[in-house]
């Protein structure tokens, strides 16, 4: 049976296109693209000539059925977005669900992701995180979304457009108080930049500084209340107790970090 291939594409630098992605796009019968004009530039760069069908938010139901019918009739299809991984904060999510309903197998061809890339260079905790997509422009929905995240302890990642950035930076400070924040813009492009700051400074200084480009915001999660109850010395003592009970140094530091709110590396350094 033919399949749907979910193919990741570059988020800026065409050199990030994987050989497997090029091979897959060259071999499928047709390509479902968010914007066929954008995808055509990519295909031309790699000298790939394939028929395309547009598939985006406002035609996803009608086109989803057409795509699935073609696959069930024996054709293979690759779904791509303008940049990055399809189906992540993207209408491709609905196509995957439709394929599941119709028994169509799906295969992922991994590629660049702005979410993980921004997190990796943010300087914030990467052990646990959540992706929150774009905040709504509707004031009520936006408020409900931000209110629901007030006690989130994981690192939070948001997408944002430059023209909406000033409002968002001010809202992050208003709802979360002063926390660490990384503004990652133009990932893999010429003007790539990581601005490691705080919500307070971002709201008061950076909001109106005219930051441009494709933007990802990485926000520090709520500090563990237990971190205020322990000193580093106490955290190290807890880890040492675990070691005395048979735990490895690394495992003990990790467990003590989770219990006290201190970083594993801080505790590990003291132990050795």
N, C-alpha and C positions, 0 to 999 in steps of 0.2 A: 504493500500500500504506500502511496505517496505521503509526504509529510509536510508539516509546517516547520520551517527553520527560523528561529529567533536569532537574528544576527546583530551583534553589537558593532557600531561604527565609531570612527574617531569623534572626539568632542572638540577638536580644534586642529590638531596636528595629524595630517594624513599618514605620517609615518607610523602612527599607532595602529593602523589597520592590519589585522593579523593575516598571515598567508591562508589560514583556514577560512577566514571570512571572505577573502577574495575568491577562493576556490568555490565556496558554497554559492556565492552570488553568480558565479560564472556557470554553474551547473544546474541551478533550479530553472523551472520553466517560466516563472514570472515572479515579480517582486511587488509586494505591497508596501507602499511608501507614504510617510506622513505628508511630505511635499515632494512631488515627483521632480520639480525643478531643482531642488537641493540635491536629491539623490542622483539625478542625471549628471551633475558635476562630479560626484564621487565615482560613478560608473565610468565616465569619460576618462577620468584620471587613471583608472586601472584598466582602461580599454575593454570594458565589459559592455556588451550589447544585449539587453534583455527587455522584454515588454514589462511595463509597470501598470499598476492600478493604484489610484489614490485611496488611502485609508486613514481617516483622521476622526477627531471627536464628533463632528457633525454629520458624518455619513457612515459611522462604524457599524450600525445595525444592518443597513441595506448591503453595504460592501462586505461585511463579515459573512453574510449568507452566500454571497456570490463567490467569495474566496474559498469557502468550505466546499461549495458545490464543485468548483473546479478541481480541488484537491481530491475529493471523493471520486471524481471522474478519471483520475489517474495522473494529474499534474502535481508538481511539487512547487512550493511557494516559500519565499523568504520574506519575513516582515522586518522592516527597518524603520527607525525614527530618524529625524534630521541629524541627531548627534547623540551618541551614547547607547545605552541598552534600551531596546524597545520593552514595553510592558511595565516599566518602572515610572510611576506617575505619568502614565501614557495610555491611550486607548487600546494599545495592543493587549492590555490585560483582558479586555472583553473578548478578543479574538481567541486567546488561550482557553477561556471558559467555554466558548462556543465549540472549539475543537474537542474539548473534553466531552461535551454533551454528545457530539457526533462520532466519537470514537476515533478521531484523527490524531495520530501520534505527533508529538512535538519534540524538537531537538534544539538545544541552545548552543549557539556559537558565541562564547563570551567575548566581551570587548570592554573598552573603557567605560567607567562609570564616574560621573561627577560627584556623586554622593560619597563613595569610598575614597576617591582621590582627594577630595577636600578634607575629609576626616583625617586621612593619613598625614597631611601636612599642617593640620590645625594646631598641633601642640597641646590638644586637650585629650582627655581619657578616651581610649579607643576600645577598651575591653567590652563595654556594653553601650549601645547607642540605638537611637530610633530616628527614622526618617519621617518627617512631617510634611514633605512636599511644599506646595505654595500655600500661604495663608490667604483666606478668602478676602475679597475686597468689601464684601458685605459686613458692615460693622457688627451686627449681632452674631453672625457665624464666626467672625474673627475673634470676638471676645470670648465666645464659648470654647473655641479651640485653645486659645491661650490660657484660659482659666483651668481647663482640663490638664494642662501641662505644668501647673505651678509647683506641684510636688514631684515632678519627674526627676529621678536621680540619674538617669542615663544621659549621656551627651546627646543633644538634639541637633538635627540637621534640617535646614530649610532651604528651598530654592527661592530666589527673589529676582524681580526685574528691576533695573536701575531706576526707573521712574517711580517705583513704589517703595524703594529702599528707605528714603527719609522717614516715612510714616512707620515702617516696620521697625527700624532701629529705635525710634522713640517708644513704640509699643513694647518692645522687648525690655527696655529699661523700666517702663511703667509697671509691667506685669511681673517681672522677675527680679527687680532690684539690680544691684551692681554685681555682675558676674563676668567671668572671662568669656570673651567672644572672639571668634576668628572670622574675618570676612575674606573669603577666597574668591578671587575674580579671574576670569579669562584663563581657566585651566588649560594647559598645554599650548596656549597661544603666545604670540610675541610679547604681549603686555601682562603675562601671568604675574599675579601678586598675592601675597598672603599678608593680611593686616591683622596682627594679633593685638587685641585691645580689650576693652571692657565695655559692657553695655552702657555705662554712664558716659564714658568718653565718646563712644560711638553716637549716642543720642545728642550730646551737647556740642560736639565738635565735628564729627564725621558725617552726620546726617545731611548737612547742607554743603558738603564739600564737593559734590558733583561726581561721586564715584560712578564709573561707567562699566559696561560689559556684562557678561553672563556671570551671575553672582550666586555663591553658595554661602550660607551662614551656618557656622558651627557654634552652638551655645553650650556652655558648661551646665551640667545638671545640678540639681539641688544638693548641697553638701549634706552628707550623712550626719544626723543628729548625734550619732555615737562618736563622731570625730571630735565633738566638743567635750565629750566625757572622758576621753583618754589623752594622755600625753604620749609622746613618742617613746619615752622610756617605758611606759606601761605596755605599749604595743609590742616593743621588743621583748619584754618579759613574758608576754603571752606567747610570742613565737618561740622563745627559748623553752617554755614549758611544753609546747607541742613537740619540739625537738627531743626533749628529755623523754617524752612518751613514745618516741620512735619515728616521728615524722622527718622527712628530708628537709634541709634548710630552705630550699625554694618553696616547697609545699607549705611549710610552717609560715613563711613570710607572706605567702599568698592568702592563707587562711586568716592570719592576724590582720592583714590589710582589709579584708572584707569585714571583719568584726569591728575594727576601730576607725575606719575611714582614711587611714594613712595610706600612702602609696607603697606598693610591694617593694619597690627599689629602695625606698627610704629605710624600711625595716631590714631588708636584706643587707644593706650596706653596714648597718650597725651590728648585725649578727656576725659578720665576717671581719 
